[in-house]
Amino acid sequence: MRINSYKNFSLLLVSISVLSFFIGFNYGENSAGAGSFQGDFPQLWKNLQTFLNNDLDRAISFTTTIDHENFKSSRTPLLYIIHKFFNPFVENKIHFIRSVFGISLLVPILFYLCLKQKFKNEDNLLLILISSTIFLSPYFRTSAYWGLEENFGFITLLLSFIFLNKFLSTNILWKNYYFLFLTALVSSLCLYFDQKLSLIPLICFLQIYFSNKTTKLKFLLFALYFVFALPYIYLIISWGNIIPTGDAQARGVGNQLHFAHLGYATSIVAFYNCHFYFTRRKIYLVWLKIFSQIKKIIICYRYSLYTCCIY
């Protein structure tokens, strides 16, 4: 009876998460505040047109100026280059938005695969339930609904951990080289999609460097990361900063310290990690008794989030 109740409750939560995601897209939800045709999308569309209507060299040159008329973003232009060459739906705003919505569906799928890698013996329904929680994130939803940039970073982040775990768990020679290349490539892409994700290639590098893999593979790791860093080094030289020139000047990057941001960042980190503290308190045992139906979900969520997304 308890098992059936757990399954029914889990299926209900998964259904609500997925259904709410598609309903939100249908109604043009803007829960994070950056969406809509009056939000960040007009500038993103303008950036895209700059790359569609110019050759690559000229388009990149627009990222080195303070003229926001042609390009305005704090990220590298890699995403627009990918859309230019690989997205067949860039000629129409609605089709483009739908294409990004479809691509964003990879995030919960990859999250599930990450969980499955770490928790091979866990119930599949439980892992599906945990991975479906991403559908409730207002940032993920808004980015998926309005063609924004953030979800591409999530895709490469999750792929990085999948390939890293594959590499660390195999002793077959050709697989070592194959997954090492993929890990270095995809984790490097994290930086190009969002500089805040520079922590991901660092984690992958340290995990491999301190593993028991051969010196030859570790030397190759250095070489791969060096090669994949060259385009960003070129951009830094062109911008004179770590982000495009226009945004760097507007934000005062490198010219001033924003001490207030330390408080904002600390509060955000504390909010997303406070449950780690409370789960160690005795009062948590009371909550487990009250919510016995979802005990297994809470415990697995805690450890899967920590080991899959932070480890």
N, C-alpha and C positions, 0 to 999 in steps of 0.2 A: 504493500500500500504506500509506504513511504517512498519507495523507488519510483512508482508511477506518479506520485505527487511531485517529486523532484523533476521528473522528465516533463511533465505537463507545465510546471512553472517555468522551466528553462525554455521550452518551446514558445511559451507565451511571451517571455522577455525578448527572445530573438526575433519573433514576429513583429512585436511592437517596435523594436529598434530599426529593423529593415523597412517596415511599412512607413514609419515616421520619416525616414531618410528620403524615400521616394515621394512622399506627400510634400515634404518640404521643398523638394526640387520643383514639383509641379506648381507650387504656389509662389515660387521665387523667394524663399525664406532668406533673411539676412540677419541671422542670430548673432554673428560676431561683429556686425556693424561696418564691415569693409566691403560688402557686396553691393548689388543693385547697379543699375545703369547710371546712377549718380554717385557711386562710391569709387572703388579702385579700378573697376573694369574699364572705364573710358581711357585711363592712362595706360593700362595694360594693352588695350587694343591699339592705342597710338604707338606704343613700343613695337608691337607686332608688325604694324604697317611699315615702320621704319626698316625692319629687316626684310619684309616681303618686297618692298619697292626699291631696294638698293642692293648693290653687291655687298658681299660680306665685309670687305675692308672698309668701305664707306659707312656701313651701318655700325660697325664697331667704333669707328671714329666719333660717332655721335655720343657714345658713352663717355668720351674723354672731355666733353665740353660742359659748360654750366647752363647750356640752353636746354631747358626742360621741355621744349616744344616737340623735340624729336625722341627723346629718351629720358625717362625718369624712373629709376629703380635703385635700390641699395644692393641688389644682387647682380651676379654676372649675367651676361646676355645668352648663356648657353641654352636656356629654355626656349628662347625665341628662335635660335638657330635650329633647334630640333623641330620646332613647329614648322619652320620655313621649309625644311627638307623632308620631313617625315609625316606631317599631319595633313591629310588631304581635305580637311574641313575648315581651312583658315580663311576662306573667301567670304564667309557669311558668319555674322556674330552669333546667331542662334545655333547654327551647326557647330561652330567652334566651342561654344559653351557646353553643348551636349557631348562633344568628343572628350572634353576634360572631365565631365561628369562620369563618362564611361571608364576613362583611365583611372579615376579616383577609386573605382570599385576594387582595384587591385590592392589597395591598402588593407582592408579587413581580411582579404584572402591571404596576403603575405603575412599578416599578423597571425593568422591561424597556423600557417606553415611554420612560423617561428616557434609558436607554442608547441606544436606537434613534435618539432625537433627536440625540444627540451623535456617534454613530458610525454614520452612515447606510450606509457602505460595508462595514461589518464583517459577518462571517458571522452569520446569525440564530441558529444553534445555539450559537455562542460567547456571544452576548448572553443567550440563554435560560439557559445554564449559569451565567453570572455572576449573573443575577437570582435563580436558584434557591438561591444560597448563603444567602439570607435565611431559608430554611426551616430552616437549621441553627442559627440564633441562639436560645439558650435564653430570652432575654427576649421575643423575638417569639413563640416557641412557647407559652410560659407565658401570655402575655397573650391569645393567640388561643384557648387551650384553656379558660381560666377567666373569660372575659368581662371582662378587665381593661381599663384605660384607654389604655395606651401606644400601641397600634397605630393608634388614630384620629389621633394626632399624626403618625405616619409617613405615613399616607394624605394628609393635608393638606400635609405637607412635600414629598412627591413631586409632588403636583398643583401646588404653587406653582412648582416649577422647570419643569414642563411648560408651564404658562401663561406664565411669565416668558420662556422661550425662544421661545414662539410670538409673544409681543408684540414681542420684540427683533428677530425675523427677518421681520416683515411691515411693509409700507409702505401697505397698504390701509387707508383711513380708518376704516371701520366695524370692521374687525378690531382696529385699534389701541385703540379705545374698549372693545370687547368683552373683549379679553384683558387690558387694563389693569384693568378692573373685576374680572375673575376673579382676577388675580394679587393685587390688594390684598385682596380678600375672603378667599381661601383662605389666603394667608400670614398674615393677621390671625387666622384660626381656629387656626393653629398655636399662638399664644399662649394662646388659650382652652382648648385641649386639654392644653397643658403649658407652663408659664411658661419652662421651660428652652429652648423652641423660639423664644423671642423673637428669637433671632439670625436666623431665617428672614425675617421681614418686614423686618428691618434690611438684610439682603443684597439682597432684592428692591428695596427703596427705593433703595439706593445704586446698584445696577445700572441702574435706570431713570433716576435723577437724573443720572448721569454718561454716559448714552447720548446719541445724537444726535437723540433725539426732540424734538418741538416743546415750546416753553415752555408752551403751552396744556395739553398732556398732563401735563407735570410739575406744573403747578398743580392739575390734577384729581387727580393722585396724592396731593398733600398733603391735599386735601379728603376723598378716600376714606379715607385712613388715619386722619384725624381722626374721621370719622363712625364708623368701625369700632372705634375706641378708646374711644368714649363708654361702652359698657356696662362695659368693664373699669375705667374711671375711676370709674364709679358703684360698682362692687364694692370698689375700693380705699377709697373714702370710707366705705362701709358697714362694711368690715372693719377699717379703721384700719391696714391693712397690705396687702402685695402678695399674700398668700394668705389663705384663710379664717381667721377669728378663732381658732377652736379649735386648729388646727394651728400657727398663728403663735405662740400663747402656749406651746404644748407644745414647739416647736422653738426658742423664743427668737429668732425672726426680728426683726431690728431692735434687739434688746436686747443681743446679745453676738456676738462674732466667734468662729467655730469654725475655728481655725487648723489643726487636724488635717485638716479637709476639703480644705485646699489640697494636702496630701500625697496624699490619696486621689485627688483629681481629676487631679493631675499624673501619677500612676502609671497611671491609666486611659487618659488621653490618650496617654501615652508608649507604652503597650502597643499601642493601635490604630494608632499611626503609626510604630512602629519599623521596619516593612517598607519604608517610604520611605527610611530610612537604609541598610538592608542592600542594597537594590536598586542603590545607587550605589557599592557596594564591588566590588573586582575579584573577590572570591570568588563574587559572584553569577554571573559568567561560567561558573564551574565548575559551579554548580548548573544553569545553562541547558543545559550539555552533558549532564549526567547525566539531567535530566528534559526532554529535547528534545521528548518527546511533548506536554508541556503548556506549552511555552515561550510560545506565542501566548496562552494563557489567562492566564498570570501577568502578562505585559506589559499586555494589554488591561484586566485587572482593576485593575492599579495606576492607570492613567490614567483609566479610567472612574469609579472610586471617587472620585478626586481632583476631576475636572472636573464630575461629575454631582452629587455629594453635598456638596462643599465649595465649589466655585466659585460 
